[in-house]
Amino acid sequence: MDGSDLPNTSAPSAIIAGGGDRPLETTGNGGAERADTGPHPDRCEALSAAIAGVLGGALEEHEVHATATSRSQAELAAAIDRLNGELDKLLESAPSPIIHLVYSCKNRIELELRI
């Protein structure tokens, strides 16, 4: 290769293949022209507003569900504590064989809840 067989970079095919300084952008009529790669603050702001709108709604919905779940768990814990207190009161007044049976059942239930 002596340099005489190198492609001509001024030909249209060389420009389309990447001889220019801007990336190609396809036009509506099937042609290709150079894209404007400069900053577009209005496009960036529109895109960020759209993303914030989509994610904002999802985050608000998640917060509502998380709050409801937390409230439900607190109510459940209070109900379990109340029922444990009532069970302890009942066991204090129950005869001895029944106490053994109830404690065995209670221990089994606690084990199942842990699993």
N, C-alpha and C positions, 0 to 999 in steps of 0.2 A: 504494500500500500504506500503510495507516494503522495497521498493527499489530494490527488486529482479525482478520486472516485468517492469523495465524501459528499453527502447529500447537501443540496442547496437549502439553506435555512430561510431563504426569503420566499420560497414557494408556498402556496396556500396549504398544501398537505403538511409541511413542516410546522406552520403556525398552529394548525389544528392539532397536530400531534404533540404539542407542548413547547413550541419554540418561543411563545410569547411569555409575558411576565404575569399574567392573570390566569386563574383557572377557567375552564370552559363552562358555559352554561347553555343548556339546550333551549332554543326558542320555540315558540308555538308552531312555527312552520317547518320544524324538523331540522333547521340549521343550528349551527353552534356559534356562539359569540363569547367574548370574555366577560366573566362575572365581575361585579363590583365587590371587592373584598374589603372595602373600607368599613369603619364602624357605623352602625345604624342604631343610634340611641332609641329612636322611636320604635324600631322593631324589637329591640331588647326589652324595652319597657312593656310593650304589648305582650311579648312572650312571658316575661316574668309575672305580669298581671294574670295571664291565663293560667299559668302553673299555680300561682298563689290561690286563684279562685278554685281550682280543682282540688288542690291539697288542703286548702282552708276548710272546705266543706267536709272532706274526709276526716280531718283532724277534729273538727267540732263534733262530728258524729261519734268518733272514737272516744272523745272526752265524755260525752253523754253516756255511752255504754259503760265506760270505766267507772263513772260515778254511780251509776245504777248497780253495777256489780258490787262495788264496795259497800253500798248501802244494804244490798241484799245479804252480803256476807256478815255484816254487822248484826242485822236482824236475826239471821240464822244462829250466830254465836250466842246472842242474848237468849233466844228460845232454847237452845241446848243447855245453857247454864241454868235457866229457870226449870227445865225438866229434870236436870240432874239434882237440883235442890229438892224438888218434889219427890223424886225417887228416894233420896236419902231420908226424907221425913217418913215416907212409907216403910222403908226398911227398918227404921228405928222401932216402929210399933209392930212389926211382923214377927211371927214365931221363927225360931232358929233354923229349921230345915228349909223354910221358904227363903230366908236370907241367903243361905248358901246357894240355892238355885238361882236366885235373882243376880247375885254377884257373879256367878259363873256365866250367866247370859250377858250381863253387862260387860264383862271382860272379853267375851267372844265378839260382841258387837264393836267394842273399841278396837280390837285387833283387825276386824274386817274393814273398819273405817280407815285404818292406817294403811291397809293394803290397797 
